[in-house]
Amino acid sequence: MGSESNSIGHDFFQAILQGTPPGAVYALVALGFVLTYKTSGVFNLAFGSQAYISAAMYFKARQEWNWPTVPAVIVSVFLLAPAIGLILERLIFRPLRTAPPLSKLVVAIGLAVAMPYLFDIIADFHPQSGATPVGVVPNGAGVFYDPFGVYAFSRNELVDMGVAVIALVGLGALFRFGGIGLRMRAVVESPRMTELNGIAADRVSALSWALSSLFAGISGVLIAPRFNTLAAADFFSLMVVAIAAAAVGRLVSLPRALAGGLGLGIVIALLNTYLPRWSDTHAWVKTVQDNLTPSVPFVALFAVVVLVPSIRRSREAGDPLAGVEPPPPSQRGARRDPRSKLISGVIGAVLLVIVASVVLSRGDQLWVYLVTQAVVVSIIFLSITVITGMAGQISLCQGAFAAIGGFTVFQMANRYDLPGTLSMLIGAAIAAVVGAILSLPVRRLGGIWTAIATLAFAFFVDAVVVKLPFVGGGNTSLLQGTVVPRPVIGPWNLENDKNFLVFVTVLLAIVATVVIQLRRGTFGRTLIALRGSEVGAGSIGISAGQVRLVAFAVSGFIAGLGGAVMAMSQRNVNYSNNFVPFSALFWMVIVVTLGARTVPGALNAAAAFTLFDQLILKGSLFAWILRGQSNLPGFFPISSKWTFVLFGLAAIQYARHPEGLLEHGMSGRLIPNRLSPGRLIPGRGSSPGVAAPATAAGPTEPTGSARSAETAETAETAPASARAERRQHAAASGAAETTGTAATGTAAADRGEPAGEAAPDSPSASASVGSEDWIS
């Protein structure tokens, strides 16, 4: 008995020591993430990309250029990393300083996609399998020390742990005793009030970004030797793990972030130590070990975000002097000229007919495949239109919903020999159920935390669910290329590529029509009212939880349907190429960049996602114009990485134009809206930029539920500055409590009540009213 007890104690101590080095790695990145959030106010999902750039630069300097360690560290960590931070602060985030937190999050997601590929292009860096940087200390992976006689630490591991402790002490001293730490936090809260005290807010903000980027560089260089191959996706996954540690301290507590990182590493080591003991006698334990251990960080992140009350109730602080700047010209109450809508609709329909005719009559196998993929991706992207454009939620797990549809098609056909069309509907239904269940714990979260919770769910699916035999097929099925059959519908055999293209085009038309009707109907208007004011919507009987549940379910159904069709199109699920979380991240970037609120926005985003590389980067369009591939300039073909760079950087515009580049560029003439009397809009009867003064009591509002829906619609369609102007006007006239604008949600949050996804945080915050009914 005593021997067994000693063995358990020995293994327990060994597991703690074994889990400390990887825990230190998690803690190191978590500390950097907390530093970025604490000193910039940005939930910087591009932190992992910054770490990747420094690691890749260190690799080139050491392995390819044969530099000594010290110069390589100086260039990659102390020069390049702070320079990146200064560039990001000056060119991107300084103009967005007063933007809503959710807008900054979308911009950070775009940077997370674009920055690694931009560095690869500029530095001509090509990751090589099995080739990673050496550590910063000589023979760091080959020399070990065993101070306790239980577990031997490598030099690299000791450096990681030492740097994590030094970073905690240094950052803690900076914020507790240093004046610069107080100034950094003050600039995050209110740069204008900071400047009133004689502090140069721009310089402090630049220093904050340089310091946080320096920390990203240190993390990247120290962590790189742990990877078999330097890949941006691996650094992003590591960052998601670190967010779980940072979330323990609500992104502001450095000691808790360190404890969270170490705790994750130790818990994983304990599971790996004790679960194998019982796997020989209990077969199910082996399944738990294989699937639970990789998912611990993502389960922990989801649990912390959903269950910790302080996070559920948290809301971002706003600058009390944000209203001192004059607002930009408002388009409140504007809608698109019907003639402009008609012309754009006719042009779009004619182009679609021409493209379809050419592809079906003269298209070769490549172009039939590309156009088919564009149509299929359009179906998936319409799920983003529902959840983001209509419901105002940033969901980063649409790839997981689509993968569920693809896996279901395979399992139904392989195990039960069901027809493809029935399997497709079953897959979509399962995805809808999963989406509805997921909405239950996240429905009360704020905008940023909803995005993080769905991201954690996506990584849980990636780490665990796809490996289950009844989902991904285990070790011998889908992931190794099992064929997914195409259906036969009556006399039409969809094995023929052109027949399948016609089938998916009809399916897209049906889904698009459903989305349009949902947007125009009661469901769409309910979402508008809910975004305008959750408390106000509740006062007329709208249940926020039920509406968001339906939105997640509908979005999951459409994504699952698209994933099922994609699997049939490619005759393979191809999970690693199609549905991994990093790919789904790019889906969100490209849709919100071009337009997440309308059906044309999703269709154009799908066309760009699928055809941009072939048409532009490979030069097919220019070859057609120049009458021959041989007439193309010598710089063709261009690297396909430019697709991620261009659309990732284009996401920067989201904070200024959340309606998307497509809708912003095609806004057409503006005419007065009946919902905003007294306001003259450029286009009819006024000079551009001139508005008639409103009455002292403000616009006359309808009563009852119509008032709530219509004023919420007006709130949604006005820019943030216009809504701030409306709040000030309402407060001056004593009518603040009667409006259905985002002010109600803000007041509710101040009272401790749950606020809606309204106002600045909503991706639907500044479209024109015309975007509500412009769908063709």
N, C-alpha and C positions, 0 to 999 in steps of 0.2 A: 504493500500500500504506500509506504514511504517512498519507494523507488518510483512508482507511478506518479506520485505527487511531485517529486523532484523533476521528473521528466516533463511534466506539464509546466512547471515553473520555468524550467530551462528553455522550453520551446516558446513560452510567452515572452520571456526577456529577449530571446533571439529574434522573434517576430517584431518586437518594438525596435530593436536596432536595425533590422533589415528594412523596416518601413520608414525609418527616419530619412535616409537619403532621397528617395523619391518624394517623400513628404516635403523635404526642404526645397525640392524643385518646384512643387506646386506652390509652396509658400512664397518662393522668390517671385514667381510670376504674379501671384495674388497681391503681394506688397506693391509691385509696380502698377498693377491695375488700380489698387486703392489710391496710390499716389496720383495717378492720372485723373481719377474721378475727383479726388479731394482738391486738387490744385487747378483743375480746368472746368469741372462741372460736366464733363463729357463722358458718357458711357462708351468708352473707346474700344469698340470691337476690332479696331485696326491695330491694337497693341501687339497682337500675335504677328501681324504682318511686319511691323517695325522690328520685332525681335528676329524674324526670319531674314530680313534684309541685312542686319548686322552679322548674323551667323553666316549667311552666304558670302558676304564681303570678307569675313575672316577666313572662310574656306578658300576663296580665291587667292587671298594674300599668302596663306600658309602652304596650300597644296599646289596651286598652279603657278604662283609667282615666286615661291620658295623664300618668302620673307621670314625673318626671325619673329619670335612670338611677340616681343614688345612693340615693334612698329606695326604689326598686324592688329594688335589690340588697340593701339592708339588711333589708327585710322578707322577701324570698324566700330569701335565703341565710343571713343572720346571726341571724334571729329564727325563721322558720318551720322551717328545716331542723334546728337543734338541738332545738327543741321537739318535733318528731316523734321524734327519737332518744331524748329523755328519756321520752316517753310509751311508746315501744316497750320501753325498758329497764325502766321501773317496773311497767307493767301486764302485760307479756307475758314478757320474757326473764329478768327477775329470779326469778320463781317457777320458771323452767325451768333455772336455773343448773346444777343437778346432773343434768339430764336427759341421755339419750344424744344424741350428735351427730346421729344420723339423725333423731331426733324433732325436734330444733331445725330441721333442714333442711326437714322437712315443714311445720312452722309457718311458716318463711320463705317457702316456696312459696305457702302460703295467703295470706300478707300481700302477696306479689308480685301475686297475682290481685286482692285486695280493695282495696288502698290507692289505685291510680289511679282506680278507679270511685267510691270514697268521696269523694275530693277533687273529682272532676267534679260529684258530686251536691251537696256542701256549697257549693262555690264557683260552681255553675252555669256550669261551663266546658264549652265545646263546641269541640273541635278543628276548625279550618277548613283545608281543602286550600289549599296555597300561601301560608298566612299563618303565619309563624314569628317569634320574637322577633328584634329587632335586637341587635347585639353590645353589649358593655359599654363599648366605646370608640366615639367618634363616627366615623361612616362607615367602620365596620370592614370591610365587604365591598367597599368601593369604592376604597380607597386601597391602593396596592401599593408594595413596596420590593424592589429587585433588587440585593442587595449583591455578587453574584458574576457578574452579567451572564448568568445561565443560567436562573434560575427566579425569578419575582416572588412574594413572600409578601404576603398581605393582612394588614391590621392584626389581624383576628380570629385568623389563624393564628399570628402572632407572639405574641399574648397567650396562646393555648393552649400554645405551646411554653415560653414564659417561666414560666407558672404551673406546668407540669409539673416544670420544673427546680427552681423555688423550693419546691414541695411535697416533692420528693425530699430536698432539703437540709434543710428544716425538720423533716420527719418523721425523717430519719436522725439529726439532732442530738437530737431529743426522746428517741429510744430509746437512743441511745448515751451521751449525757451528762446527760440530765434524770432526776431521781429519779422524776417522775411516770410516765415511760415504763416504768421498772422495776416500779413498783407496778401499772400496768395489766396487764403480763404476769403478774405474780404472782397477781393476782385471777383471771385466766383459768385458771391452773394449780390454785390452791386458795384460794378465798375464806376458808375457815376458818383456814388457817394464816396467811394475811395478817392476819386480825383478831387472831390471837394475838400478833402483833408490834405491835399498837396502831394499825393502819391501818384506816380506815373503808372496808371493801370496797364497800359500797353506793354511797358517794360516788364512789369511784374508777371503779366500773362505770358510773355515770351520766355521769361526765365522758367516759369512753371512748365511749359511745354518742353523746353530744352532739358530740364531735369528729369521729367517723366520719360522722355525719349531716351535719355542716357541710361535710365534704368532698364528700358526695353532692350537696349543694346547689350547691357551686361547680362541680362537674363538669356538672350538669344545665344551669345557666345558660350556661356557656361552650360547651357542645356543641350546645345547641338551635338556633343559627343554621345548623347544617350540615344540618338536616332540612327537607324541603319542607313537612311537616305534623307537628305535635306529636301523637304517638301513643304510648301506653304500650308497645305491642308493639315499636316501633322501639327504645325505650330498653332493653327486655329483650334484644333481639337484640344491641345494642351491648354490654350487660353480658356476654353469653356470649362475645363476641369478647375482651373484656377479661379474662375468666377464663382464656383461653388464654395471655395474657401473664402473668397472676398465677401460673398453674400452673408456669411456668418456674422460679419461685423457691419452689415448694411452698407458696405463699400466705403466706410469712413474709419473703421477701427483697425489700426495696424496690428496690435497684439492679437486680436481675434482672427485676423486674416492669417497671421503666422500659425496660430493654434489650429485654425481650420485646415490649412495645408498639411501640417504635420499629422493631424488627426486622420485625414483621408489616406495618407500613405501608410499609417500604422494599421488602420482598419483593414485595408486591402491585404497587407502582409499577414494579419491575424487570420483572415479568411483563407488565404492560401496555405497557412500552416496547419489549421485544425480541420478544415473540411476534408482533405484527403484521408484523414484518419478513419472517417466513417464511410467513405465512398466504397470500400471493399465489401462492407456488409449491407449497405443501403445504396442501391443503384441510383435512386433519385438524388442523392447528395452530389454525385458526380455532375448531374445536370445543373444543379444549383451552383456548384463551383464554377462550371464553365460559363454560366450566363450571369450570375450575380456579381462576381468579382469585377468584370470589365464595366459593369453598369453602376458601381457604387458612387462615383463622382456625379453622374447625371441624375441618379435617384436622389442623392443628397441635395443637389442644386434645386431640383424640382420641389423637394419637400421643404427646403428652407424658404423658397420664394412663396410657396402656397400656404404654408402652415404658420410661419412666423408672423404674429399680429402686427409688429412694428413695420414690416414690409408691406403688408396688405393696406395699412393705413397711411403709408408714406406718400407724400406729394412733394413735388419740387418747389423750392422757394423761388419766388419771382422778384425781380428787381423793383423796389418801390418807386424808382425814378424812371421806369421804362417808358412812361408816357410823355417825357419831356421832349423827345424828338418828334418833329412833324411827321405825320403818317404819309406814306406814299399815296399817289392818286388812287382813290377807291373805285372799285367796280361794283359796289354794293347795289343791288337791285337791277343789275344788268343781265340781259339775256341775249342770246344770239339771234341775229336777223333770220327770220324763217327762210328768206331767199338764199342766204348763205348756207343754211343747213341743207336746203334742197339741192343746191349746186354741188356741194361737197358729197352729198349722198349719191347723186347721179354719177359723178366722176368716179367715186369708189366702186359703184356697181358695175360701171363699164369696164374699169380696169380688171375687176375680178372675172368678168365674163371673158375678156381677152386672154388673161393668163390661163384660165381653165381650158379654153378652147385650144390654145397653143400647146399646153402640156399634154392634154388628152390626145391630140391629133399628131403632134410632131415630137413630143418630149421623149428623150431616151431614158434608159433605166435610172441614171443618176438624177435627172431632174424630176422624174416621177417620185423617186424616193424622197428628195429634198422637199418637194411641195407637200407630199403626204406627211412628212415630219412636221412641217410648219402648221398644217391643219390640226394634227394631233396635239402639238404643244399649245395651240390656241385654246383647245378645250381645257387643258390644265391651267392655263393662265387665266381663264375665266373664273376659276375658283379664287384667285387672288382678287379679281374684280369684286367678287361677293364679300370676301372677308375683310379686305382692306378698303376698297373703293366705296362699298356700301356700309359695312359694319364699323369701319374706322379702326380695325384691329390689325396690328402688325404680327402676322403669323409666319414663323420661320420653319414650320413643319409640313408645308404643302408637299414636299418631296416624299415624306413618310406616308401621307395619305395616298399619293399616286403609286408608291411602291406596294401598298396593301392591295390596290386594285390589280396591279400586275402579277403579284404572287398568287392572288386568288384565281385568276384566269388559269394559271398553270396548274394549281392544285386541283381545281374542279375538273379540268380536262384530263390530268394525269391519273388522279385517283378514282374519279367517278364517271369519266367519259361523258361529261355534260356538254351540250352545245356551247359554242363560243359566245354567242350573244347572251345566253342565259348566264354563263359564267361572268361575263362582263358586268351585268346588272347586279349579280350577287356581290362581286368585288366592290362596286360602287356603294352598295348598301352597307357592307361591312365597314368601309371607310367612313360612311356617314355616321354609323353607330359609334365608331372610335372618336370621331370629331365631337359628337354630342357628349360623350363621356369626358373627353378632355376639357370641354368647356365648363364643366361643373366646378372644378377647383380653381379655374383661372378667371371666372366671370367677374370677380370683385377686384381684380388686380388693376393697377394703373397701366398706362400704355407701354412703358419700358419693361415693366415686370411681366406683362403678358408676352412680349417678344422673347424675353429670356426664358420663361417657362416653356414656351413652345419650342425654343431652340434646345432646351434640355430634353424634351420629349423626342425630338428628332434624333438626337445623339443616342438616346436610350434605344430607340428602334434600330439604329445603325449598329450598336454594340451588342444587342441581345436578340431582338425579335427576329431579325432576318436570318439568324443562325439556327432558329428552332426548326425541327424537321417538318412540322405542319405549316410553316410559313415559307422560309427560304429553301427548304429541302435538305438541310443538314449539309453533310460533307460530300454528297454524291449527286446533287441535283442542280437546281437552277444556277447557282453561282459558278458552276462549271460548264454551263452552256446548253442545258436541256432545251429542246425546241418547244415553242409555244405555238399550237396550231391556229390557223385562221378559220373562221366559221364559213359555212355554206348556207346561204339564205335562198331557199327555193331553187330557181334555175341559175342563180348567180353564185359562182365559185369565187370567193374572195381571195383565193390563192393568186389570182391574177392581180398584178399591182395596180392597174388602172381601175379595175372594178373596186378594189379596196379603197382607192382614192375617192371614188364617187361615194362609197359608203361612209367614209369618215367625214366627207364634206356635208352630207345630209345630216349626219349626227351633230356636227358643229352648228349647223343652222338651227337644229332643234334646241340645243343647249343655249345658244345665243338668244333665241326667242324667249326661252324661259327666263333667262337673266334679265332681259329687257322688261318682261312683264312683272317680274318680281320688283324691279326698281321702280316701275311706274305705279305699282299697286300698293295695297295697304302695308305690306311688309316693308317695302322701301321707305314709305313715308314714316313708318314707325321707327325705323333706324335713324332717320333724319331727326325726328323729335327726341330720340334717346341721346343722340350726339349733342343736340342743342342743350338739353338739361335733363339729367337722369332723374333728379328730384321732381322737376316739373312734369316729366313724362309719367312718373309714378303717380303723381297726383290725379291724372286722368285715367288711371287703371292700366298703364303699360308696365309689364314686368320685365325689368332689364335682364334678369337671369334667363327667362324663357326666350326672349328675343335673341340673345347672344347664343343660346343653345341651338336655336334653329339656324342661325347664321353659320355657326361652325359645322353643323350637320350638312347643310346645303353645300357649303364649300368643300367639305370632305367628300360628299357624293360626287361632285363634279371632278375633283382631283382624282378620286379613285377611278372614275369612268375614263378619264384621260390616260391614267397609268395603265389600265387594262388594254385600251386600244393601242397604246404605244408598245406594249409587250407583244400584241398580235401583229403589229406593223413590222417590228424587227424580228419577229418569231423567237424572241428571247427576252427575258426580263432585263438583263444587262444592268443589274442594280448599281454596280460600281461606276458605270458610265452615265447613268441617267438620274438616279434618285438619291445619291449620297447628300448629306446635309450641306456641304460646300456648294454643290451644284444648285440645290434649292435656294441657297442664299443668293446666287446670281439671278435666279428667276425673279426674286423679289426686287432686286436692283433694277433689272431691265424693265419690268412692268411699271414700277413707280416712276422710273425715269421718263418713259414715253406716255404713260397715262393709265392709272389704275382705276379710274372712275367710270370708264365707258367701255363698251364692247369694242369699238375701233381701237382703243388704246391697247387692249389685250391682243387683238389680232395683229396689229403692227409690231408689238413687242415680240410675238411669236415669229413673225416673218423675219425680223431683225436677228433674233436668236438663232434661227435655222439657216437663213440665206445670206447673212452678211459676209460670212467667211468666204463662201463660194463666189458670190457676185462681186464683192469689192476686194477682199484681201487676195483671193486667188486670181482676180482680174477677169472673170467671165463676162461681166458687163462691159468692161472696156475693150475686151477682145471682140465682142459683137459690134461695138461702135467702130473700132479700127479695122474690122473685117479680117480677123485672123489672130490666132494666139501668137503667131510669130511676130506680129507688129507691136506687141506689148513692150513697154520699157523694161529695162533690165532688172529693176528692183522688184518686179513681180516674180513669184508670189510673195506676199507679205506674211509675216508670222501670224498665225491665228491667235496668238496671245493678245494682239491688239484689240480683239473683240472685248476681252475682259477689261482691258485698260480704258478704252474709250467709253464704254457704257458704265463702268465703275466710276470714272471721274465725272461722267454726266450726271450721276446721282447727286452731285453737289448742289445742283439747281433745285433740289426738292424743297429745301427750306424756303425758297423764294416763290416757287411755282409748284405747290403740291398737287395741282391738277395734272401735271406732266407736260413735257415739251410738246407733245402732239396737240393737246387741247389748247395750250397756251398759244402756239403758233397758228392755230386755226380758229381762234376765238371770233374772227369776223367782226362785222359792225355791231356796235352795242346800242341797244334801244332801251327806253325806260321800261321798268317792270312795275306792274300794278301793285306789287307788294311794298314798294317804296315810294309813295307819293311825295311830291315836293323835291325829288332828286332828279335833276336832268343829267342824262348820260350822254357822252360823246356818241354821235352817230345820227341823232335826230333832234333838231331844234336847239342845239347849244353848241358852244365852242368847246373844243377838246380841253378837258381838265377843269371846266367851269361847272360849278354846281350851285343850284339855287338853295338858299338857306332853308333849313327845316323849320317847322313850326315849333313854338316853345314847348309844347307838350309832346313833341315827337310824332312819328307816324301813327295814324289811327289803326288800331289793331282789332281784329275780330275777337270773338269771345269763345270760351269753351275749348274743346279739343281742336277745332280748326285753328284757333289762335296759337295753340302750342305747336302744332305741326308746321304752320306757315312761318311763325317767327323762328322756329328751329331751323327751317329750311333757309331763311334769310341769314341766320347766324352762320350756318354751315357754308354758305356761298360767299360770305364776305371775308376779306383778308383779316389777319389778326389785328392790324392797325385799325381797320374800320370797326371791328368789334370792341376794341379798347375805347375808341371814340364814342361808340354807342353806350358803353357802360358809364363813361363819365357823364354823358348827356342825361342818361336815365337817373343817375344819382343826383344830378343837379335839379332835376324836375320832380324828384321824389317818387319816381316810377320804376326804380330798379327792380323791385320785387314782382312787377307785373310783366316783365319781358320774359320771353322764352329763350333767351340767349345763354351763352356760356357763363355769364355772370352768376346765374343761379347755381351752377355747378361749383363755381369758385367759392361762393358764400357757403354752400353746403359743406365743402371741404374744410372751411375755416371753423365750422361748427362741429367738426368731427364726423360728419355724415359722409357716406361714400359718394364720391363725385363721379360723374360720367366721363366717358371718353370724349370729352367735348373740347371745344374751343381750340387752344393752341396745339394740344397734343394730337388732335385728330388729323389724319392725312387728308381729310376732306374739308380742311378749314378755309380754303380760299378759292374755291371754284365759283364760276358764275352760275346763276340759276339756269342758264341754258344748258349747263352740263348735266342737269337732272334729267332732261328729256331729249338731249341730243345723243342719239344712240345709233345713228347710221350715217 
